[in-house]
Amino acid sequence: MFPVAIIEESLPLGGLLFFIILFAGVVRNPNVPYFVRYNACQALLIDIALIIVSYLLRILSIPSFSSIISLLGSIIFIFILSIFIYSISQCIYGVEPEIPLISKSVRMQI
């Protein structure tokens, strides 16, 4: 396991602490290059969106709809994997990844 993951799992509210450190230390720090701040903020916003979607799926996890919930989980996984691959390929070319809604919010934060 990575040291960050060990710390995040061992501390109570470790995820929130990691979020605050990453947001304050990287995204809001003008000494960090813009490209790194942009991608860090984009990763944080995608993580927030995933947390909200996972809570919604837990709320909707009614046993009679388990196959639909499972299908939604698979679709979300493929969608996030596509965003990940797209973002990495854009970063390799030195271009800001344009993800609808997320990229606009990132520019407002930076």
C-alpha distances in whole Angstrom, upper triangle without the diagonal:
4,6,8,7,7,10,11,11,12,15,18,19,15,16,19,18,16,19,21,20,19,23,25,23,23,25,28,28,31,29,26,28,29,27,24,25,26,23,21,24,24,20,21,24,22,20,23,25,22,22,26,26,23,26,29,27,27,30,32,30,34,34,37,35,32,32,33,30,28,29,29,25,25,27,25,22,24,25,22,21,25,24,21,23,26,24,22,26,28,25,26,30,30,31,30,28,31,30,32,32,29,30,33,31,29,32,34,31,31
4,5,5,6,9,10,11,12,15,18,18,14,14,17,16,14,16,19,17,16,20,21,19,19,22,25,24,27,26,23,24,26,24,20,22,23,20,18,21,21,18,18,22,21,18,21,23,21,21,25,26,24,26,29,28,28,31,33,31,35,36,38,36,33,34,34,31,29,31,29,26,26,28,25,22,24,25,22,21,24,23,20,22,24,22,21,24,26,23,24,27,27,28,27,26,29,28,31,31,27,28,31,29,27,30,31,28,28
4,5,5,6,9,10,11,12,16,16,12,13,16,14,12,15,17,15,15,19,20,18,18,21,23,23,26,24,22,24,26,24,21,22,24,21,18,21,22,19,19,22,22,19,22,25,23,22,26,27,25,27,30,30,29,32,34,33,37,37,40,38,35,36,36,33,32,33,32,28,29,30,28,25,27,28,24,24,27,25,22,24,27,24,23,26,28,25,26,29,28,30,28,28,30,29,32,32,28,29,32,30,27,30,31,28,28
4,5,5,6,9,10,11,14,13,10,10,13,11,8,12,14,12,11,15,16,15,15,18,20,20,23,22,20,22,23,22,18,19,21,18,15,18,19,16,15,19,19,16,18,21,20,19,23,24,22,24,27,27,27,29,32,31,35,36,38,36,34,35,34,31,30,31,30,26,27,28,25,23,25,25,22,22,25,23,20,23,25,22,21,25,26,23,24,28,27,28,26,25,28,26,29,28,25,26,28,26,24,27,28,24,24
4,5,5,6,8,10,13,13,9,9,13,12,10,12,15,14,14,17,19,18,18,20,22,23,26,25,23,24,25,24,20,21,22,19,17,19,19,16,15,19,18,15,17,20,18,17,21,22,20,21,25,24,24,27,29,28,31,32,35,33,30,31,31,28,27,28,27,23,24,26,23,21,23,24,20,20,23,22,19,22,24,22,21,25,26,24,25,29,28,29,27,26,28,26,29,28,25,26,29,27,24,28,29,26,26
4,5,5,6,9,12,13,9,11,14,13,11,15,17,16,16,19,21,20,20,23,25,25,28,28,25,27,28,27,23,24,26,23,20,22,23,20,19,22,22,18,20,23,21,20,23,25,22,23,27,27,25,28,31,29,33,34,37,35,32,33,34,30,29,31,30,26,27,29,26,24,27,27,24,24,27,26,23,26,28,26,25,29,30,28,29,32,31,32,30,29,32,30,33,32,28,30,32,30,28,31,32,29,29
4,6,5,6,10,10,7,9,12,10,9,13,14,13,14,17,18,17,18,21,22,23,26,25,23,26,27,26,22,22,24,22,19,21,22,19,18,21,21,18,20,23,21,20,23,25,23,24,27,27,26,29,31,30,34,35,38,36,34,35,35,31,31,33,31,27,29,30,27,25,28,28,25,25,28,27,24,27,29,27,26,30,30,28,30,33,32,32,30,29,32,30,32,31,28,29,31,29,27,30,30,27,27
4,6,6,8,8,4,6,9,8,7,10,12,12,12,15,17,16,17,19,21,22,25,25,23,25,26,25,21,21,23,20,17,18,20,17,15,18,18,15,16,19,18,16,19,21,19,20,23,24,22,25,28,27,31,32,35,33,30,32,32,28,27,29,28,24,26,27,24,23,26,25,22,23,26,24,22,25,27,25,24,28,29,27,28,32,30,31,28,27,29,27,29,28,25,26,29,26,24,27,28,24,25
4,6,8,8,6,8,11,11,10,13,15,15,16,19,20,20,21,23,25,26,29,29,27,29,29,28,25,24,26,23,20,22,22,19,18,20,20,16,18,20,18,16,20,21,18,19,23,23,21,24,26,25,29,30,33,31,29,30,30,27,26,28,27,23,25,27,24,22,26,26,23,23,27,25,23,26,29,27,26,30,31,29,31,34,33,33,31,30,31,29,31,30,27,29,31,28,27,30,31,27,28
4,7,9,7,10,12,12,12,15,17,16,18,20,21,21,23,24,26,27,30,30,28,30,31,31,27,27,28,26,23,24,25,22,20,23,23,20,21,24,22,20,23,24,22,22,26,26,24,27,29,28,31,32,36,34,32,34,34,30,29,32,30,27,29,31,28,26,29,30,26,27,30,29,27,30,32,30,29,33,34,32,34,37,36,36,34,33,35,33,34,33,30,32,34,31,30,33,33,30,31
4,6,5,8,10,9,10,13,14,14,16,18,19,19,21,23,24,25,29,28,27,29,30,30,26,25,27,25,22,23,24,22,19,22,23,19,20,23,21,19,22,24,22,22,25,26,24,26,29,29,32,33,36,35,33,35,35,31,31,33,31,28,30,32,28,27,30,30,27,28,31,29,27,31,33,30,30,34,34,32,34,37,36,36,33,33,34,32,34,32,29,31,33,29,28,31,31,28,29
4,5,8,9,9,11,13,14,15,17,19,19,20,22,23,24,26,30,30,28,31,31,31,28,26,28,26,23,23,25,22,19,22,22,19,18,22,20,17,20,22,20,19,23,24,22,24,27,26,29,31,34,33,31,33,33,29,29,32,30,27,29,31,28,27,30,30,27,29,32,30,28,32,33,31,31,35,35,33,36,39,37,37,34,33,34,32,33,31,28,31,32,29,28,31,30,27,29
4,5,5,6,9,10,11,12,14,15,17,18,20,20,21,23,27,28,26,28,28,28,25,23,25,23,20,20,21,19,16,18,19,15,15,18,17,14,17,20,18,17,21,22,20,22,25,25,28,30,33,32,30,32,31,28,28,30,28,25,28,29,25,25,28,28,24,26,29,27,26,29,31,28,29,33,33,31,33,36,35,34,31,30,31,29,30,28,25,27,28,25,24,28,27,24,25
4,5,5,6,8,10,10,12,14,15,16,17,19,20,21,25,25,23,26,26,26,22,21,23,21,18,18,20,17,15,17,18,15,15,18,17,15,18,20,18,18,22,23,22,24,27,26,30,32,35,33,31,33,32,28,28,30,28,25,27,28,25,24,27,27,23,25,27,25,24,27,29,26,26,30,30,28,31,34,32,32,29,28,30,28,29,27,24,26,28,25,23,27,26,23,24
4,5,5,6,9,10,10,12,14,15,16,16,18,20,24,24,22,24,24,23,20,19,20,18,15,15,17,14,11,14,14,11,11,15,14,11,15,17,15,16,19,20,19,21,24,24,28,30,32,30,28,30,29,25,25,27,25,22,24,25,21,21,24,23,20,21,24,22,20,24,25,23,23,27,27,25,28,31,29,29,26,25,26,24,25,24,21,23,24,21,20,24,23,20,22
4,5,5,6,9,10,10,12,14,15,15,16,19,22,23,21,24,23,23,20,18,20,19,15,15,16,14,11,13,15,12,11,15,15,12,14,17,16,16,19,21,20,22,25,25,29,31,34,31,30,32,31,27,27,29,26,24,26,27,23,23,26,25,21,23,26,23,22,26,27,24,25,29,28,27,29,32,30,29,26,25,26,24,25,23,20,22,23,20,19,22,22,18,20
4,5,5,6,9,10,11,12,14,15,16,17,21,21,20,23,23,23,20,18,20,19,15,15,18,16,13,16,17,14,14,18,18,16,18,21,20,20,23,25,24,25,28,29,32,34,37,35,33,35,34,30,31,32,30,27,29,30,26,25,28,27,24,25,28,25,24,27,28,25,26,29,29,27,30,32,30,30,27,26,28,26,27,25,22,24,25,22,20,23,23,19,20
4,6,5,6,8,10,10,11,13,14,16,19,19,17,20,20,20,17,15,17,16,12,13,15,13,10,14,15,12,13,17,16,15,18,20,19,20,23,24,24,26,28,29,32,34,37,34,33,34,33,29,29,31,28,25,27,28,24,23,26,25,21,22,25,22,20,24,25,22,22,26,26,23,26,29,27,27,24,23,25,24,25,24,20,22,23,20,18,21,21,18,19
4,6,5,6,8,10,10,11,12,14,18,19,17,19,18,18,15,13,15,14,10,10,12,10,7,10,12,10,10,14,14,13,15,18,18,18,21,23,22,24,27,27,31,33,36,33,32,33,31,28,28,29,26,24,26,26,22,22,24,23,19,21,23,20,19,23,23,20,21,25,24,22,25,27,25,25,22,21,22,21,22,20,17,18,20,17,15,18,18,15,16
4,5,5,6,8,10,10,11,12,16,17,16,19,18,19,16,14,16,16,12,11,14,13,10,13,15,13,13,16,17,16,18,21,21,21,24,25,25,27,29,30,34,36,39,36,35,36,35,31,32,33,30,28,30,29,26,25,28,26,23,25,27,23,22,26,26,23,24,27,26,24,27,29,27,26,23,23,24,23,24,22,19,20,21,17,16,18,18,14,15
4,6,5,5,8,9,10,11,15,15,14,17,17,18,15,13,15,15,11,12,15,14,11,15,17,15,15,19,19,18,21,23,23,24,26,28,28,30,32,33,36,39,41,39,37,38,37,33,34,35,32,29,31,31,27,27,29,27,24,25,27,24,22,26,26,23,23,27,26,23,26,28,26,26,23,23,25,24,26,24,20,21,22,19,17,19,19,15,16
4,6,5,5,7,9,10,13,14,12,14,14,15,11,10,12,11,8,9,12,10,8,12,14,12,13,17,17,17,19,22,22,23,25,27,27,29,31,32,36,38,40,37,36,37,35,32,32,32,30,27,29,28,25,24,26,24,21,22,24,21,19,22,22,19,19,23,22,19,22,24,22,22,19,19,21,20,22,21,17,18,19,17,14,17,17,13,13
4,6,6,5,6,9,12,14,12,14,13,14,12,9,11,11,8,7,11,10,8,10,13,12,12,16,17,17,18,21,22,22,25,27,27,28,31,32,36,38,40,37,36,37,35,32,32,33,30,28,29,29,25,25,27,24,21,23,24,21,20,23,23,19,20,24,22,20,23,25,22,22,19,19,20,19,21,19,15,16,17,14,12,14,14,10,10
4,6,6,5,7,10,12,11,14,14,16,13,10,13,14,11,10,14,14,12,14,17,16,16,19,21,20,22,25,25,25,28,30,30,31,34,35,39,41,43,41,39,40,39,35,36,36,33,31,33,32,29,28,30,28,25,27,28,24,23,26,26,22,23,27,25,22,26,27,24,24,21,22,23,23,24,22,19,19,19,16,14,16,15,11,11
4,6,6,6,10,10,9,12,13,14,11,10,13,14,10,11,15,14,13,16,18,17,18,21,22,22,24,26,27,27,30,32,32,34,36,37,41,43,45,42,41,42,40,37,37,37,35,32,34,33,29,29,31,29,25,27,28,24,23,26,26,22,22,25,24,21,24,26,23,23,21,22,23,23,25,24,20,20,21,18,16,17,17,14,13
4,6,5,8,9,6,9,10,11,8,6,9,10,7,8,12,12,11,14,16,16,17,20,21,21,23,25,26,27,29,31,32,33,35,36,40,42,44,41,40,40,39,36,35,36,33,31,32,31,27,27,28,26,23,24,25,21,20,22,22,18,19,22,20,17,20,22,19,19,17,18,20,20,22,21,18,17,18,16,13,14,15,12,10
4,6,8,10,8,10,9,10,8,5,7,9,6,6,10,11,10,11,14,15,15,18,19,20,21,24,25,26,28,29,30,32,34,35,39,41,43,40,38,39,37,34,34,34,31,30,31,30,26,26,27,25,22,23,24,20,19,22,21,17,19,21,19,17,20,21,18,18,15,16,18,18,19,18,15,14,15,13,9,11,12,8,7
4,6,9,9,11,10,13,11,8,10,12,10,9,13,14,13,14,17,18,17,20,22,22,23,26,27,28,30,32,33,34,36,37,41,44,45,42,41,42,40,37,37,38,34,33,34,33,29,29,31,28,25,27,27,24,23,26,25,21,22,25,23,20,23,24,21,21,18,19,20,21,22,20,17,16,16,14,11,12,12,8,7
4,5,6,9,9,12,10,8,11,13,11,12,15,16,15,17,20,20,20,23,25,25,27,29,30,31,33,35,35,37,39,40,44,46,48,45,44,45,43,40,40,40,37,35,36,35,32,31,33,30,27,28,29,25,24,27,26,22,23,25,23,20,23,24,21,21,19,21,22,23,24,23,20,18,19,17,14,14,15,12,9
4,5,7,8,11,11,9,11,14,13,13,16,18,17,19,22,22,23,25,27,28,29,31,33,34,35,37,38,40,42,43,47,49,51,48,46,47,45,42,42,42,39,37,38,37,33,33,34,32,29,30,30,26,25,27,26,22,23,25,23,20,23,23,19,20,18,20,22,23,25,23,21,19,19,18,15,14,15,12,9
4,6,9,12,11,10,13,15,14,15,18,19,19,21,23,24,25,27,29,29,31,33,34,35,37,39,40,42,43,45,48,50,52,49,48,48,46,43,43,43,40,38,39,38,35,34,35,33,30,30,31,27,26,28,27,23,23,25,23,20,22,23,19,20,19,21,23,25,27,26,23,21,22,21,17,17,18,16,12
4,6,8,7,7,10,12,11,12,15,16,16,18,20,21,22,25,26,27,29,30,31,33,35,36,37,39,41,42,45,48,49,46,45,45,43,40,40,40,37,35,36,35,31,31,31,29,26,27,27,24,22,24,23,19,19,22,20,16,19,20,16,17,16,18,21,22,24,24,20,18,20,19,15,15,17,14,11
4,6,6,6,9,10,11,12,14,16,17,19,20,21,23,25,26,27,29,31,32,34,35,36,38,40,41,42,46,48,50,46,45,45,43,40,40,39,37,35,35,34,31,30,30,28,25,26,25,22,21,22,21,17,17,19,17,14,16,16,13,14,13,16,18,20,23,22,19,17,19,18,15,14,17,15,11
4,5,5,6,9,10,10,12,14,15,16,18,20,21,22,24,26,27,29,30,32,33,35,36,38,39,40,44,46,48,44,43,43,41,38,38,37,35,33,33,32,29,28,28,26,23,24,24,20,19,21,19,16,16,18,15,13,15,15,12,12,10,13,15,17,19,19,16,14,15,15,11,11,13,12,8
4,5,5,6,9,10,11,12,14,15,17,18,20,21,23,24,26,27,28,31,32,33,35,36,37,39,42,44,46,42,41,40,38,36,36,35,32,31,31,29,26,26,25,23,21,21,20,17,16,17,16,12,12,14,11,9,12,12,9,9,7,10,13,15,18,18,15,12,15,15,11,11,15,13,11
4,5,5,6,9,10,11,12,14,15,16,18,20,21,23,25,26,27,29,30,31,33,35,36,37,41,43,44,41,39,39,38,35,34,34,31,29,30,28,25,25,25,23,20,20,20,17,15,17,16,13,13,15,13,10,13,14,11,12,10,12,15,16,19,19,16,14,16,16,12,13,16,13,11
4,6,5,6,8,10,11,12,14,15,17,18,20,21,23,24,26,27,29,30,32,33,35,36,40,42,43,40,39,39,37,34,34,34,31,29,30,29,25,25,25,23,20,21,21,18,17,19,18,14,15,17,15,13,16,17,14,14,11,13,15,16,18,17,14,12,14,13,9,10,12,10,8
4,6,5,6,9,10,11,12,14,16,17,18,20,21,23,24,26,27,29,30,32,33,35,38,40,42,38,37,37,35,32,32,32,29,27,28,26,23,23,23,21,18,19,19,15,15,17,15,11,13,15,13,11,14,15,12,11,8,9,11,12,14,14,11,9,11,10,7,8,10,9,7
4,5,5,6,9,10,10,12,14,15,16,18,20,21,22,24,26,27,28,30,31,32,36,38,39,36,35,34,32,30,30,29,26,25,25,23,20,20,20,18,15,16,16,12,11,13,12,9,10,13,11,9,12,14,12,11,8,8,11,11,14,14,11,9,13,12,9,11,13,12,11
4,5,5,6,9,10,11,12,14,15,17,19,20,21,23,25,26,27,29,30,31,35,37,39,36,34,34,32,30,29,29,27,24,25,24,21,20,21,19,16,17,18,14,13,16,15,12,13,16,14,12,15,17,15,15,12,12,14,14,16,16,12,12,14,13,9,12,14,11,11
4,5,5,6,9,10,11,12,14,15,17,19,20,21,23,24,26,27,29,30,34,36,38,34,33,34,32,29,29,29,26,24,25,24,20,20,21,19,16,18,18,15,14,17,16,13,15,18,16,14,18,19,17,15,12,12,13,12,14,13,9,9,11,9,6,9,10,8,8
4,5,5,6,9,10,11,12,14,16,17,18,20,21,23,24,26,27,28,32,34,36,32,31,31,29,26,26,26,23,21,22,21,17,17,18,15,13,15,15,11,11,14,13,10,12,15,13,12,16,17,15,14,10,9,10,9,11,10,7,7,10,8,6,9,11,10,10
4,6,5,6,9,10,10,12,14,15,16,18,20,21,22,24,26,27,30,32,34,31,29,29,27,25,24,24,21,19,20,19,16,15,17,14,11,13,14,10,9,13,13,10,12,15,14,13,16,18,17,16,13,11,13,11,14,13,9,10,13,12,10,13,15,13,13
4,5,5,6,9,10,11,13,14,15,17,19,20,21,23,25,26,29,32,33,30,29,30,28,25,25,25,22,20,21,21,17,17,19,16,13,16,17,14,13,17,17,14,15,19,18,17,20,22,20,19,15,14,15,13,15,13,10,12,14,11,9,13,14,11,13
4,5,5,6,9,10,11,12,14,16,17,18,20,21,23,24,28,30,32,29,28,28,26,23,24,24,20,19,20,19,15,16,18,15,12,15,16,13,13,17,16,14,16,19,18,17,21,22,21,19,15,13,13,11,12,10,7,9,11,8,8,12,12,10,13
4,5,5,6,9,10,11,12,14,15,16,18,20,21,22,26,28,29,26,25,25,23,20,21,20,17,16,17,16,12,12,14,11,9,12,13,9,10,14,14,12,14,17,16,16,20,21,20,18,15,13,13,10,11,10,7,10,13,11,10,14,15,14,16
4,5,5,6,9,10,10,12,14,15,16,19,20,21,25,27,28,25,24,25,23,20,20,20,17,15,17,16,13,13,15,13,10,13,15,12,12,16,16,14,16,19,19,19,22,24,23,21,18,16,16,14,15,14,11,14,16,13,13,17,17,15,17
4,5,5,6,9,10,11,13,14,16,17,19,20,24,26,28,25,24,25,23,20,21,21,18,16,18,18,14,15,17,15,13,16,17,15,15,19,19,17,19,22,22,21,25,26,25,23,20,18,17,15,15,13,11,14,15,12,13,16,16,14,17
4,5,5,6,9,10,11,12,14,16,17,18,22,24,26,22,22,22,20,17,18,18,15,14,16,15,11,13,15,12,10,14,15,13,14,18,17,16,19,22,21,21,24,26,25,23,19,17,16,13,13,11,9,13,14,12,13,17,17,16,19
4,5,5,6,9,10,10,12,14,15,16,20,22,24,20,19,20,18,15,15,16,13,11,13,13,9,10,13,11,9,12,14,12,13,17,17,16,18,21,21,22,24,26,26,24,21,18,18,14,15,14,12,16,18,16,16,20,20,19,21
4,5,5,6,9,10,11,12,14,15,19,21,23,21,19,21,19,16,17,18,15,13,15,15,12,13,16,15,12,16,18,16,16,20,21,20,22,25,25,24,27,29,28,27,24,21,21,18,18,16,15,18,20,17,18,21,21,20,22
4,5,5,6,9,10,11,12,14,18,21,22,19,19,20,18,15,17,17,14,13,16,16,12,14,17,15,14,17,19,17,18,22,22,21,24,26,26,26,29,31,30,28,25,22,21,18,17,15,14,18,19,16,18,21,21,20,23
4,5,5,6,9,10,11,12,16,18,20,16,16,17,14,11,13,14,10,9,13,12,9,11,14,12,12,15,17,16,17,20,21,20,23,25,25,26,29,30,30,28,25,22,21,17,17,15,15,19,20,18,19,23,23,22,25
4,5,5,6,9,10,10,14,16,18,15,14,16,14,11,12,13,10,9,12,13,10,11,15,14,13,16,18,17,18,21,22,22,24,26,27,27,30,32,32,30,27,24,23,20,20,19,18,21,23,21,22,25,25,24,27
4,5,5,6,9,10,13,16,18,16,15,17,16,12,14,16,13,12,15,16,13,15,18,17,16,19,21,20,21,25,25,25,27,30,30,30,33,35,34,32,29,26,26,22,22,20,19,23,24,22,23,26,26,25,28
4,5,5,6,9,12,15,16,13,14,16,13,10,13,14,11,11,15,15,12,15,18,17,16,20,21,20,22,25,26,25,28,30,30,31,34,35,35,33,30,27,26,22,21,19,19,23,24,22,24,27,26,26,29
4,5,5,6,9,12,14,11,10,12,10,7,9,11,8,8,12,12,11,13,16,15,16,18,20,20,21,24,25,25,27,30,30,31,33,35,35,33,30,27,26,23,22,21,21,25,26,24,26,29,29,28,31
4,5,5,9,11,14,12,11,13,13,9,11,14,12,11,14,16,14,15,19,19,18,21,23,23,24,27,28,28,30,32,33,33,36,38,38,36,33,30,29,26,25,24,23,27,28,26,28,31,31,30,32
4,6,8,11,13,12,12,15,13,10,13,16,13,13,17,18,16,18,21,21,21,24,25,25,26,29,30,30,32,35,35,36,38,40,40,38,35,32,31,27,26,24,24,28,29,27,28,32,31,30,33
4,6,9,10,8,9,12,10,8,11,13,11,12,15,16,15,17,20,20,20,23,25,25,26,29,30,30,32,34,35,36,38,40,40,38,35,32,30,27,26,25,25,29,29,28,30,33,32,32,35
4,6,8,7,6,10,9,7,9,12,11,11,14,16,15,17,20,20,21,23,25,25,26,29,30,31,33,35,36,36,39,41,41,39,36,33,32,28,28,27,27,31,32,30,31,35,35,34,37
4,6,5,6,10,10,9,11,14,13,14,17,18,18,20,23,23,24,26,28,29,30,32,33,34,36,38,39,40,42,44,44,42,40,36,35,32,31,30,30,34,35,33,35,38,38,37,40
4,5,5,9,10,9,11,14,14,15,17,19,20,21,23,24,25,27,29,30,31,33,35,36,37,39,40,41,43,45,46,44,42,38,37,34,33,33,33,36,38,36,38,41,41,40,43
4,6,8,9,10,12,13,14,16,18,19,20,22,24,25,26,28,29,31,32,34,35,36,38,40,41,42,44,46,47,45,42,39,38,34,33,33,33,37,38,37,39,42,42,41,44
4,6,5,6,9,10,11,12,14,15,17,18,20,21,23,24,26,27,29,30,32,33,35,36,37,39,41,42,43,41,39,35,34,30,29,29,30,33,34,33,35,38,38,38,41
4,5,5,6,9,10,10,12,14,15,16,18,20,21,22,24,26,27,29,30,31,33,35,36,37,39,41,42,40,38,34,33,30,29,29,29,33,34,33,35,38,38,38,40
4,5,5,6,9,10,11,12,14,15,17,18,20,21,23,24,26,27,29,30,32,33,35,36,38,39,41,39,37,33,32,29,29,29,29,33,34,33,35,38,38,38,41
4,5,5,6,9,10,11,12,14,15,16,18,20,21,23,24,26,27,28,30,32,33,34,36,38,39,37,34,31,30,26,26,26,26,30,31,31,32,35,36,36,38
4,5,5,6,9,10,10,12,14,15,16,18,20,21,22,24,26,27,29,30,31,33,35,36,37,35,33,29,28,25,24,24,24,28,29,28,30,33,33,33,35
4,5,5,6,9,10,11,13,14,15,17,18,20,21,23,24,26,27,29,30,32,33,35,36,34,32,29,28,25,25,26,25,28,30,30,30,34,34,34,36
4,5,5,6,9,10,11,12,14,15,17,18,20,21,22,24,26,27,29,30,32,33,35,33,31,27,26,23,23,24,24,27,29,29,30,33,34,33,36
4,5,5,6,9,10,10,12,14,15,16,18,20,21,22,24,26,27,28,30,32,33,31,28,25,24,20,20,21,21,24,26,25,26,29,30,30,32
4,5,5,6,9,10,11,12,14,15,16,18,20,21,23,24,26,27,29,31,31,30,27,24,24,20,21,21,20,24,26,25,26,29,30,29,31
4,5,5,6,9,10,11,12,14,15,16,18,20,21,23,24,26,27,29,30,29,27,23,23,20,21,22,21,24,26,26,26,30,31,30,32
4,5,5,6,9,10,11,12,14,15,16,18,20,21,22,24,26,27,28,27,25,21,20,17,18,19,19,21,24,24,24,27,29,29,30
4,5,5,6,8,10,11,12,14,15,16,18,20,21,22,24,26,27,25,23,19,18,15,16,16,16,19,21,21,21,24,26,25,27
4,5,5,6,9,10,10,12,14,15,16,18,20,21,23,25,26,24,22,19,19,16,17,19,17,20,23,22,22,25,27,26,28
4,6,5,6,9,10,10,12,14,15,16,18,20,21,23,24,23,21,18,18,15,17,19,18,20,23,23,23,26,27,27,28
4,5,5,6,9,10,11,12,14,15,16,18,20,21,22,20,19,15,15,12,13,15,14,16,19,19,19,22,24,24,25
4,5,5,6,9,10,10,12,14,15,16,18,20,21,19,17,14,14,11,13,14,13,15,18,18,17,21,22,22,23
4,5,5,6,9,10,11,12,14,15,17,19,20,19,17,14,15,13,16,17,16,17,20,21,20,23,25,24,25
4,5,5,6,8,10,11,12,14,15,17,18,17,16,12,13,11,13,16,15,16,19,20,19,22,24,24,24
4,6,5,6,9,10,10,12,14,15,16,14,13,9,10,8,11,13,11,12,15,16,15,18,20,20,21
4,5,5,6,9,10,11,12,14,15,14,13,10,12,11,14,16,13,14,17,18,16,19,21,21,21
4,5,5,6,9,10,11,13,14,14,13,10,13,12,15,18,16,16,20,20,19,21,24,23,23
4,6,5,6,9,10,11,12,11,10,7,9,9,13,15,14,13,17,18,17,19,22,22,21
4,5,5,6,9,10,10,9,8,5,8,9,12,15,12,11,15,16,14,16,19,19,18
4,5,5,6,9,10,10,10,8,12,12,16,18,16,15,18,19,17,19,22,21,20
4,5,5,7,9,9,10,9,12,13,17,19,17,16,19,21,19,20,23,23,22
4,5,5,6,5,6,6,9,11,15,17,15,13,16,18,16,17,20,20,19
4,5,5,6,7,7,11,13,17,18,16,14,17,18,16,16,20,19,18
4,5,8,10,10,14,16,20,22,19,17,21,22,19,20,24,23,21
4,6,9,10,13,16,19,22,20,17,20,22,19,20,23,23,21
4,7,9,12,15,19,21,18,15,18,20,17,17,21,20,18
4,6,9,12,15,17,15,12,15,17,15,14,18,19,17
4,6,9,12,14,12,9,12,13,11,11,15,15,13
4,6,10,12,10,8,11,13,11,12,15,16,15
4,6,9,8,6,8,11,10,11,14,15,15
4,6,6,5,8,10,10,12,14,15,16
4,6,6,7,9,11,12,14,15,17
4,6,5,6,9,10,11,13,15
4,5,5,6,9,10,11,12
4,5,5,6,9,10,11
4,5,5,6,9,10
4,5,5,6,9
4,5,5,6
4,5,5
4,6
4
